[in-house]
Amino acid sequence: MNHSVINPQTQQTSSVLVTGGAGFIGSNLCEILLAQGNIVRCLDNFSTGKRENIQPFLSDPNFMLIEGDIRDLPTCRHAVEGMDFVLHEAALGSVPRSIKDPATTNEVNISGFLNMLIAARDAKIKRFIYAASSSTYGDSKALPKTENVIGKPLSPYAITKYVNELYADVFAQTYGMETIGLRYFNVFGRRQDPNGAYAAVIPLFVKKLINHEQPVINGDGEYSRDFTYIDNVLQMNMLALSTDDPEAVNQVYNTAFGERTTLNQLVAYLKEYLSEYDSKIAEIEPLHGANRQGDIPHSLASIEKARKLLHYNPQYSMKSGLKEAVKWYWENL
């Protein structure tokens, strides 16, 4: 993996707690932090994270795993002890899961988040950087999405992620904490799980196509998303960790590439890139199902605020990231 996209001015030999560190984004964060010589602690209860994601790090003396749940405050206190920074990725993702089981989503994403804030405050953590979500834009029809204009949330999941932002802001104002929220837009890439009822669309479609099955597009396929490759997300997290600009702290940032792709276009690209490995994939036609409850029709991020305050410069377009992801899935599925 090429780490050259990451800001080289990252804090040297800092100690960083990554909650949800065995998950898709969390494990990629652990990997890059270790590669930069930091001390990394991972907190995960393996409800959605995978042991194989962190297996390569277990022999690294700078890595420590705590198996535990953010819904337990003593566990959170133990995890932050002696740490400089927190990258809070632990959450129950998925809009459909939150619609099916709003109570558990609320417990993990709000009560768990609050536990982590309390623990970080009391441990005098230097900065608390957390995974926010583009779902916060809700029913706002404005495109591109700018950080200061949001609508009403359309799902329990979206409510929880918006409440995270409110709590982080209150803790910054009330207790003098430094927080940064990163509103992730449809992140994809290596280690994203293609299995399970709530698999994200890209790994799900890739798995179907590799198995010569027809992917099912929700609706007519003209819904669009700002699909964001994992390395852009890593860059944003490293910039959030390392910025020394007071204006850049206690903010929320869109974390995206700033380009939208329809689901129909996505399937076409996947077929094109996968057919380089297996020519039969080019002939597979997708099926169309009903629109998904709680889905927003279109998503496109403005990344101007991140460019200005964090000097964010995403290196991977959706298509260049997709080629990398397809190669990884072909070799690992």
N, C-alpha and C positions, 0 to 999 in steps of 0.2 A: 504494500500500500504506500502511495506517495503522500507524505505528510507536508509537502512543500506549500500547500495551500494555507496552512495554518500560520497565523502571526507568530514569528519567532520570538517576540518579546514576552511570551507567556511567563508568568511567575516561575522562577527557577526553584526547584526542589520545594515546592509547596506541598502541604498535605491536603488532600481533597477527598471528601466523602461524596460518593455517587450513590444516591438512593435509586433503587430499580436498576442497579448496575449489571444485572444479568440479563436485562432486556435488550431489545434491538438497539435503541439509541444509547442506553446506558453502557452496554458492553463496548460499543465503539468509542465512547468517551473514556472508559477505563483504559482501553488499548492506547489511545493517543496520549493520555496523561502519563502512562507508564513509559511510553517511548520517549517522552520529554524529560524523564528522570524524576517525576513527582512521586510522592508517597500516596497511594490510592487505597481507600477503604470502600468496599462495596456492601451496601445493605439491601437485601432482597429476601422476599418470602417465597419466591419461585411459584407464585400463583400464575404469572404469565411469563416470567423470565425463565431462561434455560441454563442448566448447569454447563452444557457444552459450550455456551457462549463465553464463559469465563475460565473454562478448563485450562487454556494455555497460560493464564496469568497466575494460577495457583502455586506454581513453582518460583514465582518472582518474589524475592524477599521484600520488595516495596509494595506488595499487594496483600490485602487482608479481606477476608470475607466474613461478614456477620449475617447469619441467617436469622431474620426476624421481620416483624411486621410494623409498619409505620403507625398502625392503629394503637400501638402500645407505647405510651410516652416514655417509660423507663428504657425501652429498647432504643428509642430515638436519642435519649440523653447519652446512653452508652456509645452509640454510633458517632455522635459529634465530638466526643471527648478528645481534646488534643488536636482537632482539625483546624485548618485555616479557612477553608472554603467548603460550601455545600453546592453540589449540582443535584437538584431535586428532580429526578425523572420518574420516580415511583408514582404510579397512578393506574386506575382501571380505565383503559381506553375504550373506544367503540361507542358510537351513538346507539346502535341497536341493542347492545348489552345494557346500556343505561335505561333504555325504554323498557326492557324486559325486567330489569332488577335495579330500580332507582335507589333503593335503600343501601345496597352494598357499594354502589358507585359513590354515593354521598359519604359513606363512612370512610372509604379509602381516600377519595379525592378532596374532601373538605376536612373531616376530623383528622385524618392522617397528615394532611398538609399543615393544619394548625399545630399539631404535635411537633412537627419538624421545625416550624417557625419558633415555637416556644423553646425547644431544645437548643436551636441555633442562637437565639437571643441570649439565653442563660449561659451558653458556652462562649459568648462573645466572638462568634464566627465573623470573619472579616467581610464576607459577602455571601449572600444567599441567591443563587441563580436557579430559576425554576422553569419547568416546561409549562408554558401557557398554550393556548390553542386558537387556531383560526375559527373554531366553532363559536367563539365569543362574538363574532360579527353577526350571528343569528340572521334575522330577517332583513338586515340592512341591504338595500339593493345597490348601494354605491359601489362602483368599480373604477380604479383599483381600490382595495381596502386600505384606508389610512388609520393609524392607531387610535386617533381621537374620535372616530365616528363608528359607533357600533349600534346594533339593533337589539331586538328582544331575542333571548336564547330560544332555540327550537327543540331542545332536548334536555333531559336531566344532566347528561354529560356536559353540555355547553354551560349550564348553570354552574356546575361545580368548578369549571375552569375560570369562569368569570369571578366567582367568589374568591378563588385563589388570588386573583389580581387585587381585589378589594382588600383582602387580609394583608397581603404583602405591602400594599400602600399604607395601610393603617399602622403596621409594625414599623415601617420606615419613619412615618411621621411621629409616632408615639414613643418609640424606643430608640430612635436614631440608628436603626439597622440599615445596611446597604442591601438592596434587593434589585434584581433585574429579571424581568419576565420575558421569555422568548415564545412568541406566538407561532408555533410550528404549523406549516402548511403542508399537509399530505407528504410526509417524509417517507422516502423509500431507499432501499439499498441492501447491502450484504447483511445477513443475519436476521432480516425481517421474516417472521414465521409465516409460511404459506398454509399451515394447517390450522384446524380449529374452526369453530362456528363464526368467529369474528376476525378472520384473517383480512388484512388490508387488500385493496383491489389489485395492486401490481403483483405481489407474490402469488395471490390466488389465481390470477389470469395466467401467470407464467407456468405455474404447476399444471393447470388444466391443459394448456397448449403443449407442454412437454409430454403429457400423457395422452395426447391426441384427443382431448375432450373439448367440447365447445364451451367457451367462457360465456357466462350469462351477464349481460349488461342491464343494469337497472334503468328502465325507461327507454327513451329513443336514442340514448347515447350522446345527446348534445349537451348534457350537463358538463361543465368544465371545472378543472382544478389546477391549482398552481403546484404541480408535483415538484418536490424538492429533494435533491440527492443528499444522502447522508453526509458527504464531506462538506457541503455548504453549512450544514447544521453544526458539524464539529468546529468549523471556522467561527461561527457565531458564538458558540460556547467559550472558545478560547479567547475571543475578543472581549466577551463579557467578563471573563475572569481577570484579564490583564489590563483593562482600561484604567488609566489614572485620571481621567477627565471627570470632575465632579458633576458636570452637567449630564454625563452619560449614565450615571447611576440613578437608581430609583425611577426607572423607566420601564416601559414595555415595548418590545420591538417585534415587528413582523420578521419571521425567519423563513425565507423563501427565495426563489430565483427571480420572480417578477414576470412570469410568462404563463399563459393558461393553455391547457390542452383538453380537448373533449375526450370523453371515454371512447368514442369511435376512433379518434386519432390515436389514442393510446393503444388500442387493440391492433391497429394497422402497424404501428411502430414495433410492437412486440412480435407480431408475425414476421415482419421484415428481419428483425435482428435474430430471432430464434431460428428462422429458416436457413440461416448461415450454418447452423449446426445440424439441422434436420429439415431437408427440403419439403417434407410432407406437411410441415406446420403451415406453410404458405396457403394451403388449400382449406384450412379449417375456418368455418364461418361462425361468428358469435351468435348466440341467441339473445332475445330481448325479454326481460321480465318487467314487473311493475316497479314504479318508482319507490324508493325506500323512504319510510317515514322518518321525518326529522332531518332529511338531507337538504342542504342549501343548493340551489340550482347552479350558481356560478361562484367561483372563488379565484381572486387574483390579488396579489399583494403589491402594495407600494413598498419598496425597500429603501426609499430615500432617507428616512430617519436613521436607519441602521448604517447607511453609507456615510451620512454626515457625522453622527455622533460616535459610532464604533469603527468607522473606516472599513466597513464590510464590503468585500468585493468577491461575490460568489464565483467560483471557478468552473462549476459544472452546470451547463444547461440541462433541461429535462432530458433531451435526447442523448447527450454525451453521458449523463449519469445512468440512463436506461441501458446503454450499451454495456457499461461496467456491471450493472446489476444483473443483466441477462447472462453475462459471462460467469458471474459468481454462482448464480442459480444452476446454470448448466453443469458446472463442475461440482456442485455440492448437493443437488437434489437427488 
